[in-house]
Amino acid sequence: MDDSDLFRERILRHAGPVITGRFLGYRASYTREVRIGQPLLIVVFLTASVARALGSLLLAAVRGGGRAAARRTFKDLKKGPEYLVTPLRLRDDLGQTYEVEMHGQLPQSALHRGDLVQVRTAEQKDRDLPVRLRQVINLETLQPYTPRIPTMWSHLGPGLLIQAVLGLTVTTAVAAAWFA
């Protein structure tokens, strides 16, 4: 047992919704994956496939054949986007040290070691993880910052979502004509 084990600093993980203290620094970052809901993904993928199939038929009729554009597979879409998780530490006026997880990124100039900050936090689903940073206000510059992470909609992209809306419209029109 060495001396560092005897004087190990106690890190508080769970704290109130607002923590005010000095920024001590970032810890090693790692990535996590955003979970994608399977039923909604299946609906979007299938309706987009209808629009893609109709588009391919129209292009084949106009051009007389040709290459199809590269498409993301269902397996690729099912694997959600990754986002950066960076633990950071704060020390309050009483000398207590808090660890908070930041999901996403902040500008490089947002926080400097020793800055007085106020952090708004939210608890995570997994109670063993530190609280998640929702917003940080650098009280030295009075600048608020909110880290952003990718969502399911940004992962799917506007192209696929437009195809899904077109496919849903075509499918609804065909179903209405069939039952009319």
GUZAGU-993930 format. One line per field, with one value per atom (N, C-alpha, C): residue number from 1; residue in one letter; chain; atom name; x, y, z. Coordinates in steps of 0.001 Angstrom, whole numbers, plus 524288, in hexadecimal, padded with zeros to 5 digits. Layout:
// GUZAGU-993930
pos	[NUM ...]
code	[A ...]
unit	[A ...]
site	[CA ...]
c1	[X ...]
c2	[Y ...]
c3	[Z ...]
***
This chain:
// GUZAGU-993930
pos	[1 1 1 2 2 2 3 3 3 4 4 4 5 5 5 6 6 6 7 7 7 8 8 8 9 9 9 10 10 10 11 11 11 12 12 12 13 13 13 14 14 14 15 15 15 16 16 16 17 17 17 18 18 18 19 19 19 20 20 20 21 21 21 22 22 22 23 23 23 24 24 24 25 25 25 26 26 26 27 27 27 28 28 28 29 29 29 30 30 30 31 31 31 32 32 32 33 33 33 34 34 34 35 35 35 36 36 36 37 37 37 38 38 38 39 39 39 40 40 40 41 41 41 42 42 42 43 43 43 44 44 44 45 45 45 46 46 46 47 47 47 48 48 48 49 49 49 50 50 50 51 51 51 52 52 52 53 53 53 54 54 54 55 55 55 56 56 56 57 57 57 58 58 58 59 59 59 60 60 60 61 61 61 62 62 62 63 63 63 64 64 64 65 65 65 66 66 66 67 67 67 68 68 68 69 69 69 70 70 70 71 71 71 72 72 72 73 73 73 74 74 74 75 75 75 76 76 76 77 77 77 78 78 78 79 79 79 80 80 80 81 81 81 82 82 82 83 83 83 84 84 84 85 85 85 86 86 86 87 87 87 88 88 88 89 89 89 90 90 90 91 91 91 92 92 92 93 93 93 94 94 94 95 95 95 96 96 96 97 97 97 98 98 98 99 99 99 100 100 100 101 101 101 102 102 102 103 103 103 104 104 104 105 105 105 106 106 106 107 107 107 108 108 108 109 109 109 110 110 110 111 111 111 112 112 112 113 113 113 114 114 114 115 115 115 116 116 116 117 117 117 118 118 118 119 119 119 120 120 120 121 121 121 122 122 122 123 123 123 124 124 124 125 125 125 126 126 126 127 127 127 128 128 128 129 129 129 130 130 130 131 131 131 132 132 132 133 133 133 134 134 134 135 135 135 136 136 136 137 137 137 138 138 138 139 139 139 140 140 140 141 141 141 142 142 142 143 143 143 144 144 144 145 145 145 146 146 146 147 147 147 148 148 148 149 149 149 150 150 150 151 151 151 152 152 152 153 153 153 154 154 154 155 155 155 156 156 156 157 157 157 158 158 158 159 159 159 160 160 160 161 161 161 162 162 162 163 163 163 164 164 164 165 165 165 166 166 166 167 167 167 168 168 168 169 169 169 170 170 170 171 171 171 172 172 172 173 173 173 174 174 174 175 175 175 176 176 176 177 177 177 178 178 178 179 179 179 180 180 180]
code	[M M M D D D D D D S S S D D D L L L F F F R R R E E E R R R I I I L L L R R R H H H A A A G G G P P P V V V I I I T T T G G G R R R F F F L L L G G G Y Y Y R R R A A A S S S Y Y Y T T T R R R E E E V V V R R R I I I G G G Q Q Q P P P L L L L L L I I I V V V V V V F F F L L L T T T A A A S S S V V V A A A R R R A A A L L L G G G S S S L L L L L L L L L A A A A A A V V V R R R G G G G G G G G G R R R A A A A A A A A A R R R R R R T T T F F F K K K D D D L L L K K K K K K G G G P P P E E E Y Y Y L L L V V V T T T P P P L L L R R R L L L R R R D D D D D D L L L G G G Q Q Q T T T Y Y Y E E E V V V E E E M M M H H H G G G Q Q Q L L L P P P Q Q Q S S S A A A L L L H H H R R R G G G D D D L L L V V V Q Q Q V V V R R R T T T A A A E E E Q Q Q K K K D D D R R R D D D L L L P P P V V V R R R L L L R R R Q Q Q V V V I I I N N N L L L E E E T T T L L L Q Q Q P P P Y Y Y T T T P P P R R R I I I P P P T T T M M M W W W S S S H H H L L L G G G P P P G G G L L L L L L I I I Q Q Q A A A V V V L L L G G G L L L T T T V V V T T T T T T A A A V V V A A A A A A A A A W W W F F F A A A]
unit	[A A A A A A A A A A A A A A A A A A A A A A A A A A A A A A A A A A A A A A A A A A A A A A A A A A A A A A A A A A A A A A A A A A A A A A A A A A A A A A A A A A A A A A A A A A A A A A A A A A A A A A A A A A A A A A A A A A A A A A A A A A A A A A A A A A A A A A A A A A A A A A A A A A A A A A A A A A A A A A A A A A A A A A A A A A A A A A A A A A A A A A A A A A A A A A A A A A A A A A A A A A A A A A A A A A A A A A A A A A A A A A A A A A A A A A A A A A A A A A A A A A A A A A A A A A A A A A A A A A A A A A A A A A A A A A A A A A A A A A A A A A A A A A A A A A A A A A A A A A A A A A A A A A A A A A A A A A A A A A A A A A A A A A A A A A A A A A A A A A A A A A A A A A A A A A A A A A A A A A A A A A A A A A A A A A A A A A A A A A A A A A A A A A A A A A A A A A A A A A A A A A A A A A A A A A A A A A A A A A A A A A A A A A A A A A A A A A A A A A A A A A A A A A A A A A A A A A A A A A A A A A A A A A A A A A A A A A A A A A A A A A A A A A A A A A A A A A A A A A A A A A A A A A A A A A A A A A A A A A A A A A A A A A A A A A A A A A A A A A A A]
site	[N CA C N CA C N CA C N CA C N CA C N CA C N CA C N CA C N CA C N CA C N CA C N CA C N CA C N CA C N CA C N CA C N CA C N CA C N CA C N CA C N CA C N CA C N CA C N CA C N CA C N CA C N CA C N CA C N CA C N CA C N CA C N CA C N CA C N CA C N CA C N CA C N CA C N CA C N CA C N CA C N CA C N CA C N CA C N CA C N CA C N CA C N CA C N CA C N CA C N CA C N CA C N CA C N CA C N CA C N CA C N CA C N CA C N CA C N CA C N CA C N CA C N CA C N CA C N CA C N CA C N CA C N CA C N CA C N CA C N CA C N CA C N CA C N CA C N CA C N CA C N CA C N CA C N CA C N CA C N CA C N CA C N CA C N CA C N CA C N CA C N CA C N CA C N CA C N CA C N CA C N CA C N CA C N CA C N CA C N CA C N CA C N CA C N CA C N CA C N CA C N CA C N CA C N CA C N CA C N CA C N CA C N CA C N CA C N CA C N CA C N CA C N CA C N CA C N CA C N CA C N CA C N CA C N CA C N CA C N CA C N CA C N CA C N CA C N CA C N CA C N CA C N CA C N CA C N CA C N CA C N CA C N CA C N CA C N CA C N CA C N CA C N CA C N CA C N CA C N CA C N CA C N CA C N CA C N CA C N CA C N CA C N CA C N CA C N CA C N CA C N CA C N CA C N CA C N CA C N CA C N CA C N CA C N CA C N CA C N CA C N CA C N CA C N CA C N CA C N CA C N CA C N CA C N CA C N CA C N CA C N CA C N CA C N CA C N CA C N CA C N CA C N CA C N CA C N CA C N CA C]
c1	[80353 80000 8037E 8029F 805D4 802F4 80596 8036F 7FEB1 7FE4D 7F9E0 7F4C5 7F4F0 7F03B 7EE5A 7F1EC 7F080 7EDAA 7EF09 7ECE2 7E994 7E6E9 7E3BA 7DF35 7DE5B 7DA3C 7D4ED 7D134 7CBEC 7C8EB 7C6E0 7C400 7BE35 7BB16 7B56F 7B322 7AFD1 7ADAE 7A842 7A4F3 79F9B 79F0D 79CDF 79C26 796F8 795C5 790E7 790BB 78C65 78BD7 78F68 79188 7951F 799E5 79E7C 7A36C 7A689 7A862 7ABB3 7B10C 7B512 7BA52 7BE6D 7C33A 7C7A9 7C877 7C970 7CA74 7CFF9 7D065 7D579 7D7EA 7D4B5 7D6D7 7D399 7D4FF 7D26C 7D542 7D28B 7D4CA 7D4EA 7D6ED 7D74B 7D1E0 7D149 7CC4D 7CBCA 7C6FB 7C5CA 7C09E 7BF07 7BA32 7B608 7B124 7AC96 7A91F 7A5BF 7A247 79CC2 79A32 794BD 7916A 78DCA 78A5F 78624 7850C 78121 77C89 777C1 77309 771F4 771BA 77121 76BEE 76764 76281 7623E 763D2 763B7 767A3 76C1C 77014 76E20 76B62 76948 76558 761E2 75DF7 760A1 76460 76727 76A0A 76CAA 76FB3 76C2A 767D2 7644B 761A7 75FD0 75D45 76139 7660A 76A1A 76B6C 76B34 76C48 7683E 7634F 75F3A 7608F 76208 7635F 7683D 76C1B 770DB 76FA6 76C46 76ADA 76814 76479 761C7 7658F 76926 76D16 77095 77213 7755A 77270 76D64 76A47 769D8 768FA 7689E 76DC8 7721B 77739 7786A 776FE 777EE 774C3 76FFE 76CB7 76ECF 770B5 7729D 777F9 77B84 780E5 781AF 77E43 77EFA 782C8 782C0 78654 78A55 78DBA 791C0 79326 796BA 79882 79501 7943E 79142 794FF 792FA 7962A 79740 79B99 79CF7 79908 7973D 79356 79566 793B7 79520 79181 793C0 790AB 78DDA 78A16 7873C 78AF6 78ECD 792A7 795B5 79724 799E9 7967D 79185 78DF4 78CC4 78C86 78B49 78F87 7945C 798AA 79871 7970E 7964B 79B53 79AD2 79F73 7A246 7A74D 7AA55 7AB00 7AB40 7AC38 7B07F 7B30E 7B772 7B58F 7B7B3 7B696 7BBAD 7BB89 7C02B 7BEE0 7C12B 7C073 7C382 7C12F 7C3F3 7C330 7C6D7 7C6B6 7C654 7C359 7C289 7C3B0 7C560 7C61E 7C314 7BFA0 7BC75 7BF73 7BCDC 7BF5E 7C0CD 7BE2B 7BF47 7C3BC 7C5D8 7CA25 7C878 7C360 7C178 7C224 7C3C5 7C49F 7C01D 7BE0A 7B9AD 7BB74 7B97A 7BA70 7B54B 7B56D 7B0D4 7B249 7AE93 7AF8A 7AD52 7B08C 7AEC9 7AE19 7A963 7A847 7A87B 7ABE6 7ACA2 7B197 7B1DB 7B696 7B547 7B90C 7B8C7 7BD35 7BCCB 7C138 7C60F 7CA97 7CF79 7D04D 7CE90 7CF6E 7CB30 7C786 7C326 7C4DB 7C823 7C9B2 7CF9E 7D1A9 7D734 7D7B2 7DBDB 7DCC3 7DC86 7D965 7D8DE 7D448 7D1A0 7CD0E 7C8B2 7C5EE 7C158 7BCC2 7BA47 7B60A 7B141 7ACCA 7A7EC 7A5E5 7A4F8 7A38A 79E0A 79AB9 79587 79601 79411 794C2 78F88 78FB3 78B2C 78D24 78A07 78B8D 78B0A 78E4B 78E1C 78AF0 7895F 78655 78968 78E62 791C3 7939F 791CC 792FB 798C2 79BB7 7A144 7A490 7A25C 7A53A 7A4B3 7A88E 7A810 7A397 7A1F1 79DD1 79FC4 79C0C 79D4E 79CDD 7A09D 7A0A2 79CA7 798FF 79531 796C6 798CD 79A8F 79EBF 7A280 7A689 7A6D3 7A71B 7A7CC 7AD20 7B07F 7B595 7B4AD 7B4F5 7B3D7 7B82A 7BC9C 7C0D8 7BF72 7BD2D 7BBD6 7B5F9 7B2D7 7AD1A 7AAF9 7ADBF 7AC41 7A9C6 7A4E1 7A283 7A3FB 7A4AB 7A5F2 7A281 7A0AE 79D8D 79FE0 7A207 7A413 79FA0 7A078 79C86 79E88 79AF2 79C53 798DF 79A95 7974E 79266 78E4A 78958 78837 78405 7827C 78145 77EC5 77D2D 781E9 785D0 78A80 78D96 78D48 78FEF 78D6A 7883F 78594 78679 7868E 787B6 782E2 78321 77E96 77D1F 780F6 77FCB 77C5A 77DCB 77AC1 7755E 77510 77003 76C5A 76E80 76B47 76961 76CD7 76B3A 766FE 76772 76383 75E3B 75E36 7594D 756E9 75A1B 75820 75615 758F6 7573E 7522F 751A8 74CCA 74839 7493C 74526 74369 7471C 745CD 742EA 744D1 7424C 73CBA 73BE9 736AA 73322 7351E 731FA 73077 73419 732EB 72EF4 72F9F 72BE7 72689 72639 72120 71E87 72197 71F74 71DB0 7208C 71F3E 71A17 71936 71480 70FE9 710B6 70C85 70926]
c2	[7FB68 80000 804D4 80866 80D18 811BE 81627 81AC0 81D00 81C47 81E7E 81BDD 816EE 81440 81658 81833 81A37 81F72 822A0 827DC 8289D 82497 824D7 828A2 82C11 82FF8 82D68 82EDE 82CB4 82FC4 82CFE 82F6A 82E6B 8329A 83213 83189 82DAA 82CB9 82F06 82E8F 8307A 8357C 83966 83E6A 840AF 84536 847C5 84954 84BAA 84D1C 8519F 854A5 858EA 85874 85882 85853 85D29 86009 8648E 8636E 8642B 86320 86493 86369 86460 85FAB 860B9 85C98 85A87 85562 852F9 850A9 84F18 84CEC 8486F 846E7 8428E 83D80 8392D 833F1 8318A 82CD1 82A25 8294E 82ABA 82A2F 824C3 8232E 81E4C 81F02 81B30 81BB5 817F0 8197C 8162C 8167C 812A9 81261 81406 81724 81893 813E2 8126B 80DFC 80FB0 80C3E 80D47 8099C 80BC4 8089E 8054B 8001D 7FC87 7FD34 7FD7B 7FDD6 802B1 80728 80BF4 80BAF 80979 808EB 80565 8013D 7FDB0 80084 80396 8067F 80A63 80D59 8112E 80E70 80A30 80769 80529 802C6 80074 80488 808C7 80CCD 80F8F 81040 81285 80EC6 809B0 805CD 80618 80730 807C5 80C61 810D0 8156D 81464 811B3 81078 80CEB 80913 80577 8085D 80BD0 80EE3 81281 814E5 81848 8153B 81087 80D3C 80BB5 80A84 80936 80DDA 8127E 81725 8184A 817E5 818CA 814BC 80FDD 80BC3 80CC9 80EB7 80FDB 81488 81877 81D30 81C45 819F3 81933 81418 8108A 80B6A 8080F 8088E 80588 80928 80703 80A39 8081A 80ADB 80925 80B5D 80857 80A2D 80CED 810B3 81388 81001 81107 80DFD 80F1C 80B0B 80B95 8094F 80B9C 80967 804D0 800A5 7FBF9 7FC97 7F91A 7F926 7F846 7F4F7 7F3D9 7F8CA 7FBE3 800C8 804A6 804F3 80895 806E8 801C3 7FFB4 8011E 80155 802E7 808D0 80ABD 81050 8136D 81890 81BE4 81BE4 81CD5 81D20 822D4 823BC 828FB 828C1 82D1A 82D72 82E46 82B51 82BF3 82D96 83217 83425 83540 8324E 833A0 838A0 83BF5 84095 84127 843D0 84456 84A0D 84AE3 8500D 84FC8 85427 85478 8592E 85840 85C89 85F7D 86362 866A9 863A7 85F46 85C1C 85842 8582B 854AD 84F52 84E79 8496F 84934 844AF 843EF 840CC 842A4 84019 83E5D 839CB 83804 83824 83A65 83B08 83911 8367D 834B7 838A3 83A18 83D78 83A1D 83A21 83747 83B28 83A40 83DD4 840F9 8457F 848A5 84E50 85103 856A6 8591E 85E28 860BB 8606A 86034 85F9C 86407 868B3 86D37 86DE2 86A3C 86ADA 86ABC 8670F 86665 86609 868C3 8687C 866DE 86420 8625B 86706 86673 86A90 86E37 86DCE 87127 86FD2 873D5 87310 871E3 86D69 86BC4 86A2B 86A6E 8686A 86468 85FB2 85B50 85983 85910 856BC 8510C 84D8B 847F9 84522 8405B 83CDE 83766 8347D 82F23 82BC3 827BB 8241A 81F49 81C3C 81781 813B1 81328 80FBF 812D3 8114A 81431 813E8 81034 80FC4 813E0 81647 81A37 81F8B 822F2 8283F 82B24 82F7C 83297 834BF 835E2 837BF 83DB0 8402D 845D2 84761 84AC1 84CB9 85211 8555A 85A8A 85C4D 85F34 8616F 86747 86A5A 86FFC 87150 87377 87531 87A7F 87AB5 87F7A 8838C 881FC 885B3 88903 8868B 88946 88A18 887C4 887E6 8859F 881CC 87F44 879F6 8790D 873D6 8703C 86B42 86753 8628B 86048 85B89 85799 85346 84F52 84C8F 84B47 848A2 8434A 83F7A 83A44 838F3 83551 833C6 830F5 8317B 82EE4 82AC0 827DD 823ED 82691 82B28 82DCC 82FCF 831DF 833AE 82F0A 82A8E 825D6 823DE 823F0 8221A 825D4 82AD3 82EB7 8308A 83542 83772 83477 8325A 82F77 82ABB 827A4 822F6 82464 82891 82A31 82C39 82F0A 830D9 82C32 82866 823A4 820C9 820A2 81DF1 820AD 825E2 828C9 827D4 827F4 826D7 8213E 81D96 81822 81758 81A00 819A8 81C09 82059 822D8 81F42 81CEA 81959 81493 8125E 80DC3 80F01 8138A 81520 815F5 81871 8195B 8142D 8108D 80B7B 80879 808B1 8060B 80871 80DB3 81056 80EF1 80EAA 80D3F 8078F 8043B 7FEB2 7FDBF 80080 7FFAB 802F4 8068F 809ED 80751]
c3	[80000 80000 80000 7FC3A 7FC11 7FE7D 7FED0 8016F 7FEA1 7F987 7F6A6 7F838 7F9E6 7FBAA 800F0 80423 8094B 808F5 80525 804CA 7FFDA 7FE47 7F98E 7FA6D 7F693 7F6F2 7F62D 7F95C 7F8FD 7F4DB 7F0FB 7ECAA 7ED7F 7EDA0 7EE1B 7E8A8 7E7F8 7E2C2 7E223 7E617 7E599 7E8BF 7E643 7E8CF 7E6F3 7E8E8 7E77D 7E1CA 7E02E 7DAAE 7D910 7DCCF 7DB92 7DF16 7DCB5 7DFA1 7DE1A 7E200 7E100 7E34A 7E022 7E202 7DE03 7DF45 7DBCF 7D844 7D350 7CF83 7D05B 7D175 7D26A 7CD82 7C9D1 7C501 7C2E4 7BE26 7BB7F 7BCC5 7BC95 7BD05 7B795 7B729 7B214 7AFC0 7AAD3 7A811 7A5AD 7A4D0 7A222 79F4B 79C29 79929 79B1A 79A5D 79B50 79686 7960E 79189 79315 78FBD 79087 78F05 79251 79110 78D3B 78988 78585 78666 7867E 78731 78266 78312 77EA8 77BB4 77E53 77B56 777E2 779E7 776D7 77259 7735C 76F48 76ADF 76C29 7682E 764BF 76723 7641F 7607D 7627C 75F45 75AD5 75BFE 75806 753C3 75547 75167 74DFB 75057 74D27 7499A 74B6D 74815 743A3 744A5 74089 73C37 73D90 73996 7360C 7385C 73539 731EB 73424 73133 72C92 72D68 72933 724CB 72634 7222D 71F58 72241 71FD2 71C23 71DAA 71A4B 71553 715D4 71139 70D87 70FB1 70C64 709A7 70C73 70A11 705E2 706E8 70309 6FE17 6FEBA 6FA2D 6F722 6F9D8 6F742 6F4C9 6F7C0 6F5EB 6F2F7 6F3BB 6F151 6F46B 6F976 6FCCE 6FF38 70244 704C0 70A1E 70C83 711AC 715E3 719EA 71E6A 72234 72500 728D5 72D86 73015 734C2 7390B 73B97 73FB7 744BF 74901 74E15 74F2A 75127 75247 75777 7585F 75D4F 761D9 76107 76521 76685 76294 76392 7668B 76516 767AB 76D43 76E1A 77354 7773F 77561 778C8 7793C 77DC5 77E92 77E3A 77E0D 77DD6 78317 782E7 787B7 7893F 78E51 79039 79456 7950E 7989F 79E36 7A1E2 7A776 7AA12 7ACB0 7AF50 7B4FE 7B8A5 7BE2B 7BF6C 7C291 7C45D 7CA35 7CCAD 7D263 7D3F1 7D834 7DA76 7E049 7E288 7E835 7EA22 7EE0F 7F025 7F468 7F6B8 7FAB4 7FF9E 80098 80539 8044C 7FF96 7FE4E 7FC72 7FBBA 7F9D7 7F3E4 7F200 7EC66 7EA21 7E5B1 7E308 7DDA5 7DBEF 7D6A0 7D3AF 7CF02 7CBB6 7C648 7C398 7BE3A 7BA5C 7B696 7B265 7AD84 7AB4A 7A67B 7A1FD 79E46 799ED 79AC7 7983F 79885 7999A 79BD2 79C8E 79963 79837 795B2 7992E 796CF 799B3 79D9D 79C42 79FA3 7A3C3 7A434 7A7D3 7AD84 7AEEF 7B466 7B4DD 7B8BD 7B9F8 7BFB3 7C0F0 7C64F 7CA09 7CE23 7D20C 7D127 7CCAA 7CBB1 7CF7C 7D13D 7D484 7D0E4 7D1B4 7CE41 7D163 7CEDA 7D10C 7CD2B 7CF11 7CBB7 7CD13 7C913 7C9BD 7C823 7CB73 7CA7A 7CA55 7C862 7C857 7C999 7CC83 7CDB9 7C8DF 7C899 7C43D 7C5C8 7C1DF 7C2ED 7C64C 7C52C 7C844 7CD03 7D19D 7D666 7D7ED 7D5B2 7D6F1 7D41A 7D010 7CD16 7CFB9 7CEF3 7D10C 7CE5A 7D0A5 7CE39 7C907 7C58C 7C04C 7C02A 7BDC9 7BD34 7B90F 7BA73 7B6AB 7B49D 7B822 7B693 7BA5D 7B875 7BBC5 7BA9A 7BEC5 7BE37 7C07E 7BD49 7BF1E 7C1B6 7C6EB 7C9CD 7C93D 7C70D 7C602 7C139 7BD3E 7B865 7B7CA 7BB5E 7BB2E 7B618 7B401 7AF1E 7B03C 7AE8C 7AF36 7AAA9 7ABD5 7A7DF 7A8B9 7A474 7A4AA 7A0D9 7A2C0 79F20 79C4C 79771 7943C 79298 79296 790B5 78C0D 788BB 7844C 7862F 78322 7845C 7803D 78118 77D46 77809 77830 77362 77066 77323 77069 76E3C 770DC 76EF6 769EA 769B5 76503 76076 7618E 75D8A 75AA6 7588C 755E0 750E6 74E26 74954 74A4C 74E25 74F65 7517F 7549B 756C1 7527C 74EB3 74A4A 74720 74633 74376 7467A 74BA3 74ED8 74E6D 74E71 74DEF 7488C 74473 73F34 73EC9 740F4 740E3 743DC 74847 74B4F 7484C 745A0 74278 73E0D 73B54 7370A 7391A 73D62 73FA2 74161 743B6 74569 740C1 73C93 737E4 73547 734EC 73296 735E8 73B0C 73E8A 73E2C 73DD0 73D53 73823 733E1 72EC8 72EB6 73176 73198 73466 738B2 73BD1 73A0B 73657 7348C 7307B]
***
